[in-house]
């Protein structure tokens, strides 16, 4: 375990030999899956705890009203029409109807106790983050390797995916994301550093120079962006022709 952690640490400081050692370990693809799951779950543990607390605590109608009041004050700065007496009356009546309804809905007896249901909900969201991370790693990694091959690189897909999985390590900084200001900054640093590590792993694994490795990593994003734009344009044109 100590040697494994040492290799992962060396990948974060962009040591070429560390990527090669990780790539040559047996079952590197399976190791990549385990690494992504573990880091994602650890990074989200505090967020899961906060979600659990939010799920099991009773609804405070007064806090809902306070949030609505703050929203109205914010909107009045950008939408003066909301200060119109008739508009204000409609908003007030809507609030008086909705707030008690929310409280009544939360008090309906569920098949499971509130704490148990809240735990399963928070746990499911926490676990789904790891599953989503695996899906993104497989999909995007496959596209990156395809572009790397087009740029003259060469690597087997399982080995490539298992090696670039080390990009997830700086994601551990996301465990501090709930901390105001500092958490966001650390999470941003972790994201940027993960991209740098992904480029380095692509360069070493597919035998590409730095420039082509950067291009291979960003090309799938650009291709997906262009594809999304084309699909959105086609949908808009179809709606225009239809209506």
C-alpha positions in Angstrom: 0.0 0.0 0.0 2.8 2.4 0.8 4.5 1.9 -2.5 1.1 2.4 -4.3 0.5 5.7 -2.5 4.0 6.8 -3.3 3.5 6.2 -7.0 0.2 8.1 -6.9 1.9 11.0 -5.2 4.6 11.0 -7.8 2.0 11.2 -10.6 0.7 14.4 -9.0 4.1 16.0 -9.3 4.3 14.8 -13.0 7.1 12.2 -12.6 7.2 10.3 -15.9 8.5 7.1 -14.3 5.5 7.1 -11.9 3.1 6.9 -14.8 5.1 4.1 -16.4 5.2 2.2 -13.1 1.5 2.6 -12.7 0.9 1.5 -16.3 3.0 -1.7 -15.8 1.1 -2.8 -12.7 -1.1 -5.9 -13.2 -4.8 -5.3 -13.8 -4.2 -1.5 -14.4 -7.7 -1.1 -15.8 -9.4 -2.6 -12.7 -7.0 -0.5 -10.5 -8.2 2.6 -12.4 -11.9 1.8 -11.6 -11.1 1.2 -7.9 -9.1 4.5 -7.8 -11.9 6.5 -9.3 -14.5 5.0 -7.1 -12.5 5.5 -3.9 -11.4 9.1 -4.6 -14.9 10.1 -5.7 -16.5 8.7 -2.6 -14.0 10.2 -0.3 -14.2 13.6 -1.9 -18.0 13.5 -1.6 -18.3 12.3 2.0 -18.8 15.7 3.6 -21.4 16.7 1.0 -23.2 13.4 1.6 -23.3 14.2 5.4 -24.7 17.6 4.7 -27.3 16.1 2.3 -28.3 13.7 5.0 -28.8 16.4 7.6 -30.9 18.4 5.1 -33.0 15.3 4.4 -33.8 14.4 8.0 -34.3 17.9 9.5 -37.9 19.2 9.6 -39.1 21.8 7.1 -39.1 25.3 8.5 -41.9 27.3 6.9 -40.5 30.5 8.4 -37.1 30.0 6.6 -39.0 29.3 3.4 -40.9 32.6 3.8 -37.6 34.4 4.6 -36.0 33.0 1.4 -39.0 34.2 -0.6 -38.8 37.6 1.0 -35.1 37.8 0.0 -35.9 36.7 -3.5 -38.6 39.4 -3.8 -36.1 42.1 -2.6 -33.6 40.9 -5.2 -36.1 40.8 -8.0 -37.4 44.3 -7.1 -33.9 45.6 -8.1 -34.1 44.2 -11.6 -37.9 43.9 -12.1 -39.6 47.1 -10.8 -43.0 45.8 -12.0 -43.0 43.4 -9.1 -43.6 46.4 -6.8 -46.9 46.9 -8.5 -49.7 46.4 -5.8 -51.6 43.9 -7.9 -48.4 41.9 -8.7 -47.4 42.0 -5.0 -50.9 40.8 -4.0 -50.6 37.8 -6.3 -47.2 36.9 -5.1 -48.3 37.1 -1.4 -51.3 34.9 -2.0 -49.2 32.4 -3.8 -46.8 32.3 -0.9 -49.6 31.9 1.6 -50.8 28.9 -0.4 -47.5 27.2 -1.2 -45.6 27.4 2.2 -48.3 25.5 4.2 -48.6 22.9 1.4 -44.9 22.2 1.6 -45.1 21.7 5.3 -48.1 19.4 5.0 -46.4 17.3 2.3 -43.3 16.8 4.5 -45.5 15.7 7.4 -47.1 12.8 5.4 -46.1 9.5 6.9 -43.9 7.6 4.5 -43.3 3.8 4.4 -39.9 4.3 6.0 -38.9 6.6 8.9 -37.7 10.0 7.8 -34.1 9.3 9.0 -33.9 6.0 7.1 -35.4 7.4 3.9 -33.1 10.4 4.2 -30.1 8.2 4.6 -30.9 6.1 1.5 -31.5 9.2 -0.5 -28.2 10.8 0.5 -26.4 7.5 0.1 -27.8 7.0 -3.4 -26.8 10.5 -4.5 -23.3 9.9 -3.0 -22.9 6.6 -4.8 -24.3 7.9 -8.1 -21.4 10.4 -8.2 -18.9 7.5 -8.3 -20.9 5.8 -11.0 -21.1 9.0 -13.1 -17.4 9.5 -12.7 -16.7 6.0 -14.0 -19.0 6.6 -17.0 -17.3 9.9 -17.8 -13.9 8.3 -17.5 -14.8 5.5 -19.9 -16.5 7.7 -22.4 -14.1 10.6 -22.5 -11.0 8.4 -22.2 -12.1 6.4 -25.3 -12.5 9.6 -27.3 -9.1 10.9 -26.1 -7.4 7.7 -27.2 -9.1 7.9 -30.6 -7.8 11.4 -31.2 -4.4 10.4 -29.8 -4.2 7.6 -32.3 -5.2 10.0 -35.1 -2.3 12.2 -33.9 0.2 9.4 -34.2 -0.1 7.9 -30.7 -0.5 4.3 -29.8 -1.9 2.5 -26.7 -4.3 -0.3 -25.8 -7.6 1.0 -24.5 -7.7 -0.8 -21.1 -4.1 0.2 -20.4 -4.7 3.8 -21.5 -7.9 4.1 -19.4 -6.2 2.5 -16.4 -3.2 4.9 -16.6 -5.1 8.2 -17.1 -7.3 7.3 -14.1 -4.6 8.9 -11.9 -6.1 12.2 -13.0 -8.7 11.7 -10.3 -6.2 12.0 -7.4 -6.3 15.8 -7.0 -10.0 15.5 -6.9 -9.5 14.7 -3.2 -9.4 18.5 -2.7 -13.1 18.5 -3.4 -13.7 17.1 0.1 -13.1 20.6 1.3 -15.6 22.2 -1.2 -18.2 22.9 1.5 -15.9 25.4 3.2 -16.9 28.9 2.1 -14.5 30.5 -0.4 -11.5 28.4 0.4 -13.3 25.1 -0.5 -14.2 26.5 -4.0 -10.7 27.7 -4.6 -9.2 24.3 -3.6 -11.7 22.4 -5.7 -10.8 24.7 -8.7 -7.1 24.1 -8.1 -7.8 20.3 -8.0 -9.7 20.4 -11.2 -7.0 22.3 -13.1 -4.3 20.0 -11.7 -6.4 17.0 -12.7 -6.4 18.2 -16.3 -2.6 18.7 -16.2 -2.2 15.1 -14.9 -4.5 13.8 -17.6 -2.5 15.5 -20.3 0.8 14.1 -18.8 -0.7 10.6 -18.6 -1.9 10.8 -22.2 1.6 11.9 -23.3 3.4 9.1 -21.5 0.9 6.3 -22.3 0.2 7.1 -25.9 3.8 8.2 -26.6 2.9 11.7 -27.7 4.7 15.0 -27.2 3.1 17.6 -24.9 1.5 19.6 -27.7 -0.2 16.6 -29.3 -1.2 15.3 -25.9 -2.9 18.6 -25.1 -4.7 18.5 -28.5 -5.8 14.9 -27.9 -7.3 15.8 -24.5 -9.2 18.9 -25.6 -10.3 17.7 -29.0 -13.2 15.5 -27.6 -14.5 18.4 -25.7 -14.4 20.7 -28.7 -16.0 17.9 -30.9 -18.8 17.4 -28.4 -19.3 21.2 -28.1 -19.6 21.5 -31.9 -21.9 18.5 -32.0 -24.2 19.9 -29.3 -24.3 23.2 -31.2 -25.4 21.4 -34.4 -28.0 19.4 -32.6 -29.4 22.5 -30.9 -29.5 24.4 -34.2 -31.3 21.5 -35.9 -33.9 21.4 -33.0 -34.5 25.1 -33.3 -34.9 24.9 -37.1 -37.3 22.0 -36.7 -39.4 23.9 -34.2 -39.4 27.0 -36.4 -40.6 24.9 -39.4 -43.1 23.0 -37.2 -44.7 26.1 -35.6 
